[in-house]
Amino acid sequence: MKYPVASSLRHRGKTLELDETRELVTLLGINGEQIGSLSWDFVIDQIMAYRKLPVQKEIRSEPRISLAFRVRYNTPEGQKFESRAGGIGGGGMFIESHAPLPVGTKLSMEFSLPEKPDEWLPTKGVVAWVCPKADQYTFSPGMGVQFTEVAQNIRDRILELVKSTQVKIQAA
């Protein structure tokens, strides 16, 4: 199907052509020449990345800090990933990813904190929110993972790290 561009002053006279079989959007020039094409996946990804999400009130009840550390995680279906986390708190962590998993995905995770990089700490969590592109709050795309299972000694280490880091930041 072809749709002439009539309302946009900058692009009036051009035509958008939708090819549902190949799932492409093609832009045609004033004389019908092909200017370029985009897959529906790309168009949808762009819309998703720039959509305005409703402002939600802060639901975190635990303090958190920005901190880079390694994390490995797998889904119940057996997909295995290794990435970098960009923050942690008593309630969860932010995992950097250019392909974040959907909200509600359950994860088995292990991570290593900077003071003991060879020690892997096991936890379980669920993807609570997704950031499809970097924004003013997260410098990388990724996903916020809420802990669903974390041993008390690991949680205590996380909270101590958060507290000691916050004290250092306040003293600086």
Secondary structure, DSSP 8 states (H G I E B T S, - for coil): -EEE--S-TTTTT-EEEEETTTTEEEEE-TTS-EEEEEEHHHHHHHHHHH-----------S-EEEEEEEEEEE-TT--EEEEEEEEEETTEEEEE-SS---TT-EEEEEEE-TTSTT--EEEEEEEEEEESS--SS-SS-EEEEEEEEE-HHHHHHHHHHHHHHHHHHHH-
